[in-house]
Amino acid sequence: MIDEHNRPSGEVFETMADRLRAEGRAKAVAAGAARVLLILLKHQRFGTLSDDHLAAINTANYEQIEVWGVRTLSAENLEDVFAD
């Protein structure tokens, strides 16, 4: 049976908007997890992070977090990690 919007009635129907919202939520969860992991790695390697470093991590996009994460593995200090 079809409803007034030409969708199967009585069935779960996923729209493109539903998929985009789900993808956005998944990316937000992944970015949040990456932030936590980055903070833990930096703290373990370099000690307590400054408020400025924490603010930078908390406002960075996923791609920047990934770059900083890789740099954390070989950097000698925090300045090397955050260098542009």
C-alpha positions in Angstrom: 0.0 0.0 0.0 1.2 3.5 -0.8 0.6 6.7 1.3 -0.1 10.2 0.1 3.6 10.8 -0.4 4.0 7.8 -2.6 5.9 5.9 0.1 5.1 2.4 1.3 2.8 2.8 4.2 3.4 0.8 7.4 7.1 0.3 6.5 10.2 2.1 7.7 11.2 4.5 5.0 14.6 6.2 5.1 14.9 9.4 3.2 18.1 11.0 2.0 17.8 13.6 4.8 17.6 10.7 7.3 20.7 9.2 5.9 22.5 12.5 6.0 21.5 13.1 9.6 22.7 9.7 10.6 26.0 10.2 8.8 26.4 13.6 10.5 25.8 12.0 13.9 28.3 9.2 13.1 31.0 11.8 12.1 30.3 13.8 15.3 30.7 10.7 17.5 34.0 9.7 15.6 35.4 13.2 16.0 34.5 13.2 19.7 36.2 9.9 20.2 39.3 11.1 18.2 39.5 14.2 20.4 39.4 12.2 23.6 42.1 9.8 22.3 44.3 12.7 21.1 44.0 14.4 24.5 44.9 11.1 26.2 47.9 10.5 23.9 49.2 14.0 24.3 48.8 13.9 28.1 50.6 10.6 28.3 53.5 11.8 26.1 53.9 15.4 27.1 52.1 15.9 30.5 49.3 18.2 31.3 47.9 20.2 28.3 47.4 24.0 28.5 43.9 25.4 28.2 44.9 26.8 24.8 45.9 23.3 23.6 42.7 21.8 24.9 40.6 24.6 23.2 42.4 24.0 19.9 41.7 20.3 20.1 38.0 20.9 21.0 37.4 23.2 18.1 39.4 21.4 15.5 37.8 19.4 12.7 38.4 15.7 12.3 41.1 16.1 9.6 43.1 18.4 11.9 42.8 16.0 14.8 44.1 13.3 12.6 47.1 15.3 11.6 47.9 16.2 15.2 47.4 12.5 16.2 50.0 11.4 13.7 52.4 14.1 14.7 52.0 13.1 18.4 53.7 9.8 17.6 57.0 11.4 16.6 57.0 14.9 18.0 59.6 15.9 20.6 57.3 18.5 22.1 53.8 20.0 21.9 55.0 22.9 19.7 56.0 20.3 17.1 52.5 18.7 17.2 50.7 22.0 16.8 53.1 23.6 14.2 51.5 24.7 11.0 
